[in-house]
Amino acid sequence: MANSYEEALREAKNALEDISERGEEAISEEEWDDVEKELFTPEEIAMSDLRVAIIGAMIKARQAGMTFDEVEAITKEAFKEHRDMVTA
């Protein structure tokens, strides 16, 4: 796991470049879902989904020029949506 923003960004760019180079050989979303279910517990998958939801909300907020308080509200909504999805 990356220890800094710069390292995380470098890792993400390398992963994107790798996927772009492999094209059709890269794993599909359906294939990943199968692998994910074999490697991770439902709780681990749920936590990963939560992280994705939070990061997505933060990106949208940043792109919209929202304040910290607005970003916090969106993050809380992402937590709520995830909780509702997991407990349904």
Contacts in CASP RR format, 6 or more apart in sequence:
PFRMAT RR
TARGET T0000
AUTHOR 0000-0000-0000
METHOD contacts of the structure
MODEL  1
MANSYEEALREAKNALEDISERGEEAISEEEWDDVEKELFTPEEIAMSDL
RVAIIGAMIKARQAGMTFDEVEAITKEAFKEHRDMVTA
2 8 0 8 1.000
2 10 0 8 1.000
2 11 0 8 1.000
18 26 0 8 1.000
19 26 0 8 1.000
27 35 0 8 1.000
36 45 0 8 1.000
37 45 0 8 1.000
40 48 0 8 1.000
46 82 0 8 1.000
46 86 0 8 1.000
49 82 0 8 1.000
49 85 0 8 1.000
50 78 0 8 1.000
50 79 0 8 1.000
50 82 0 8 1.000
53 78 0 8 1.000
53 81 0 8 1.000
53 82 0 8 1.000
54 75 0 8 1.000
54 78 0 8 1.000
54 79 0 8 1.000
56 78 0 8 1.000
57 71 0 8 1.000
57 74 0 8 1.000
57 75 0 8 1.000
57 77 0 8 1.000
57 78 0 8 1.000
58 71 0 8 1.000
58 74 0 8 1.000
58 75 0 8 1.000
60 74 0 8 1.000
61 70 0 8 1.000
61 71 0 8 1.000
61 74 0 8 1.000
62 71 0 8 1.000
66 74 0 8 1.000
END
